[in-house]
Amino acid sequence: MAGQGAGRVLGVNLRVRRDEQGISLSELARRSGIAKGTLSQLESGAGNPTIETVFSLSNALGVPVSALLSEPPASDLVLVRSADVEALSGAAVDLRMLRRLESPGSLFEVYDQRIRPGEVQHSSGHPGTEHHVILTGRVRITARDRSQELGAGDYLAFRANGPHEYEALDGEVRSVLLLEYPPDTMPGALETLHTE
């Protein structure tokens, strides 16, 4: 997303993915629970997509988040400065996708994640496994019906297909989120990605 706004990149990729699958805006609205007018605005590059919106579209289209937010790398040396990447914001979390990494049989997305205090970020679930490395601050992550308090240097991983939430405990939390998509999580998604 560096060099282009998140909305513009999302708009281009959303249209491409929808065309690849041969689905209408109305059908995507039905699948994602997002109003058709909002989808039309997003495809035109307007609006400010939220975390919830992007994950709903990812689920509805059966593609990884990075398929909607990534620009293809221009060279073998890739430098992404977090300050140059627009954040996707939710109630308590700001995510900046830094990189999409493919390896045989898996797809990974690397995010700069900041969790703001005073709110709880809820997720109803999405495909993949979340890997969290806490850099600064303290956070409570609830997943799989268990809550864990984490501090700087701590690591937590969980399958993200069920409800989970994040809450900063003592000020802002900075962390790295690695989202891992194994092939069985998104049938056909990796094959589609490799044919681009």
Backbone torsions as a table, in degrees:
resi	resn	phi	psi	omega
1	MET	NA	-11.5	179.9
2	ALA	-61.6	137.8	179.4
3	GLY	91.0	-21.0	175.9
4	GLN	-131.6	152.8	175.4
5	GLY	-69.6	150.5	178.4
6	ALA	-56.9	-38.9	-179.1
7	GLY	-63.4	-40.3	-178.9
8	ARG	-68.3	-45.8	179.1
9	VAL	-62.0	-44.9	178.0
10	LEU	-59.3	-44.7	-179.0
11	GLY	-57.9	-47.1	179.8
12	VAL	-63.1	-49.7	-177.4
13	ASN	-67.4	-35.5	178.8
14	LEU	-62.1	-45.4	179.1
15	ARG	-63.3	-43.5	179.4
16	VAL	-61.4	-47.9	-178.9
17	ARG	-64.1	-41.1	179.6
18	ARG	-64.8	-43.6	178.3
19	ASP	-63.7	-41.3	178.7
20	GLU	-58.1	-37.7	-177.2
21	GLN	-89.8	-6.6	178.6
22	GLY	64.6	37.0	179.3
23	ILE	-112.6	148.2	-178.8
24	SER	-82.7	166.5	173.5
25	LEU	-59.5	-38.6	180.0
26	SER	-62.3	-41.4	179.7
27	GLU	-68.3	-41.1	177.9
28	LEU	-64.6	-37.4	176.8
29	ALA	-61.3	-43.2	179.5
30	ARG	-63.3	-46.4	-177.4
31	ARG	-66.8	-38.2	-172.3
32	SER	-94.0	-18.5	-175.3
33	GLY	75.8	16.5	179.1
34	ILE	-106.5	134.5	-177.1
35	ALA	-57.8	143.9	-179.4
36	LYS	-57.6	-40.8	178.8
37	GLY	-62.1	-39.3	178.3
38	THR	-65.9	-42.4	178.3
39	LEU	-62.1	-40.6	178.0
40	SER	-61.2	-42.4	177.5
41	GLN	-63.5	-43.3	179.8
42	LEU	-61.9	-42.6	179.9
43	GLU	-64.9	-28.7	178.9
44	SER	-82.7	-1.2	178.9
45	GLY	87.8	4.8	179.2
46	ALA	-89.7	167.1	176.2
47	GLY	87.1	174.7	-177.6
48	ASN	-128.8	92.3	-174.4
49	PRO	-63.8	141.5	176.6
50	THR	-97.0	167.9	175.3
51	ILE	-55.8	-46.2	-177.4
52	GLU	-60.8	-41.8	179.9
53	THR	-62.6	-48.1	-177.0
54	VAL	-65.3	-41.5	178.8
55	PHE	-68.6	-35.3	175.8
56	SER	-62.9	-42.1	178.4
57	LEU	-67.4	-40.1	177.3
58	SER	-58.5	-47.9	179.1
59	ASN	-64.0	-44.0	-176.9
60	ALA	-65.0	-35.2	-178.5
61	LEU	-92.1	-11.6	-179.6
62	GLY	68.3	35.2	178.8
63	VAL	-127.3	154.6	175.8
64	PRO	-63.7	154.9	177.7
65	VAL	-54.0	-40.4	-177.8
66	SER	-62.9	-24.7	176.2
67	ALA	-66.4	-20.6	178.9
68	LEU	-97.7	-23.2	-171.4
69	LEU	-113.9	-7.7	-173.3
70	SER	-94.6	140.8	163.8
71	GLU	-96.0	144.3	177.8
72	PRO	-65.6	142.3	179.4
73	PRO	-63.7	145.0	-177.2
74	ALA	-88.2	-17.4	-177.7
75	SER	-156.4	-177.8	178.6
76	ASP	-76.2	-18.6	176.9
77	LEU	-105.5	117.4	-176.8
78	VAL	-117.6	118.6	175.5
79	LEU	-117.3	123.8	177.8
80	VAL	-124.5	120.9	176.4
81	ARG	-96.7	124.3	-177.0
82	SER	-52.9	-37.5	-178.6
83	ALA	-64.5	-20.4	-179.6
84	ASP	-90.6	-4.8	-176.8
85	VAL	-105.2	126.2	177.8
86	GLU	-66.4	141.2	179.5
87	ALA	-84.9	142.2	164.7
88	LEU	-91.8	123.3	-174.5
89	SER	-112.8	141.9	172.6
90	GLY	-120.6	-162.6	-178.1
91	ALA	-58.7	-39.0	-176.3
92	ALA	-135.5	-3.6	-173.2
93	VAL	-122.9	138.9	169.3
94	ASP	-115.1	124.6	179.4
95	LEU	-116.0	134.4	172.6
96	ARG	-123.5	113.5	179.8
97	MET	-76.1	119.5	-178.0
98	LEU	-92.4	-32.8	-173.8
99	ARG	-164.0	147.9	171.8
100	ARG	-114.1	126.8	-176.4
101	LEU	-122.9	126.9	176.4
102	GLU	-109.6	138.7	171.2
103	SER	-137.7	163.3	-177.9
104	PRO	-52.6	118.3	175.9
105	GLY	84.8	-4.7	-179.0
106	SER	-144.0	158.9	175.0
107	LEU	-133.6	135.9	-179.9
108	PHE	-125.0	145.3	172.5
109	GLU	-123.3	132.0	-179.3
110	VAL	-108.5	125.8	-177.6
111	TYR	-122.8	143.1	162.9
112	ASP	-86.5	117.3	-176.0
113	GLN	-116.2	131.7	174.9
114	ARG	-124.4	130.9	-178.8
115	ILE	-113.4	118.7	-177.6
116	ARG	-84.9	144.6	178.0
117	PRO	-75.7	160.9	173.4
118	GLY	94.7	-11.0	178.2
119	GLU	-137.0	162.2	173.9
120	VAL	-114.2	130.8	177.2
121	GLN	-92.8	119.1	179.6
122	HIS	-104.0	141.0	172.1
123	SER	-129.2	135.3	178.1
124	SER	-80.7	-7.8	178.0
125	GLY	116.8	156.6	-179.8
126	HIS	-161.1	165.2	180.0
127	PRO	-64.7	154.3	171.7
128	GLY	104.2	177.9	176.8
129	THR	-115.4	131.6	176.8
130	GLU	-94.7	133.3	174.8
131	HIS	-118.9	122.5	-178.2
132	HIS	-116.3	131.4	170.5
133	VAL	-120.5	117.0	-177.0
134	ILE	-83.8	127.4	179.6
135	LEU	-96.2	-47.1	178.6
136	THR	-143.4	152.0	176.7
137	GLY	86.9	-178.2	178.1
138	ARG	-126.2	138.2	-176.3
139	VAL	-136.9	148.2	170.7
140	ARG	-108.1	121.7	176.3
141	ILE	-114.3	125.8	178.3
142	THR	-111.7	122.9	179.2
143	ALA	-154.8	150.1	179.1
144	ARG	55.5	35.9	178.5
145	ASP	63.8	24.6	176.8
146	ARG	-135.7	142.1	176.9
147	SER	-106.6	138.1	177.6
148	GLN	-128.1	134.1	172.2
149	GLU	-98.0	128.7	-175.3
150	LEU	-124.5	147.6	175.6
151	GLY	-127.7	-177.0	-177.3
152	ALA	-51.5	130.5	179.5
153	GLY	90.4	-12.4	-178.9
154	ASP	-79.6	154.3	-179.3
155	TYR	-129.8	140.3	175.9
156	LEU	-143.0	139.0	175.2
157	ALA	-132.1	145.3	176.0
158	PHE	-159.5	152.1	172.5
159	ARG	-69.2	129.9	-170.4
160	ALA	-96.9	15.1	-175.5
161	ASN	-76.8	-7.8	177.3
162	GLY	-114.3	176.2	179.7
163	PRO	-59.2	140.9	175.3
164	HIS	-152.8	162.0	-177.8
165	GLU	-151.8	160.2	-178.3
166	TYR	-130.1	140.3	176.9
167	GLU	-144.3	119.8	175.0
168	ALA	-71.0	135.5	-174.5
169	LEU	-99.0	-34.9	-176.2
170	ASP	-138.2	68.9	-178.0
171	GLY	88.4	-174.4	-176.5
172	GLU	-63.7	143.4	176.5
173	VAL	-112.6	132.5	173.4
174	ARG	-112.3	135.1	-178.8
175	SER	-152.7	166.7	171.8
176	VAL	-106.3	128.7	175.1
177	LEU	-110.9	123.4	173.1
178	LEU	-109.9	118.5	179.2
179	LEU	-102.9	119.1	-175.5
180	GLU	-107.5	126.4	177.3
181	TYR	-112.5	103.0	173.2
182	PRO	-74.8	159.0	-174.7
183	PRO	-57.7	-32.7	-177.8
184	ASP	-75.4	-11.2	-179.5
185	THR	-76.3	-38.9	-177.6
186	MET	-128.9	83.4	-177.3
187	PRO	-56.1	129.9	176.0
188	GLY	82.9	-16.4	-175.4
189	ALA	-65.0	-44.6	-178.0
190	LEU	-68.4	-37.2	177.5
191	GLU	-62.0	-41.8	178.4
192	THR	-62.6	-41.6	-178.5
193	LEU	-64.6	-36.1	-176.9
194	HIS	-76.5	-12.9	-179.5
195	THR	-95.5	2.0	-179.2
196	GLU	-74.0	NA	NA
